[in-house]
Amino acid sequence: MFCTVLSRLKSPTNVGMIVRSHVAFGGAQVVFIGDDKPWEFRKGSQSFSRKLEAQCELIFLPDDDAFFVWAAQHDYQTVAIEIDAQAKPLHAFDFPSRAALIVGHEAFGIAPEFLARCDHSVFIPQFGAAACLNVAVSCSIAQYECTRGQGGVQTMNGAKFVGILPE
């Protein structure tokens, strides 16, 4: 089981894409950190989420301290997705059974003080000239890796998934 944690994201497009992947990969809560008010899903985010936010439990926390208290209370191990010298490559990381997958601000990433408080950090190896991946792409890749091999894959009907296969 995983939850997805959005630390100070600003782009409705990114939030919408992350929520869509979160639901597709079977995530639990979507946690927003650092917003003065709950995120408002409007046209910009809904065009990418396809209104799937209605299928998520949305949690809004005012600051980092509140998040780490919440994560401990819900028995989540925190896993930051960040390019960092101490991070492990994603493909070599064994995800905990309850992972809080954390992504940071589109331009600044996860603050070093926040990163130091996380249980784990992972990075996605790259092979081309781009300096980094888009935050929604990075989050989706990590969500997939976290759930890969856990069973419960949906059956396909044409170009869509329709039901969960029994394990």
Secondary structure, DSSP 8 states (H G I E B T S, - for coil): -EEEEEES---HHHHHHHHHHHHHTT--EEEEES-SS-----HHHHHHHTTGGGGSEEEEESSHHHHHHHHHHTT-EEEEE---TT-EEGGG----SSEEEEE-BTTTBS-HHHHHHSSEEEE----SS-S---HHHHHHHHHHHHHTTSS--EEEETTEEEEE---
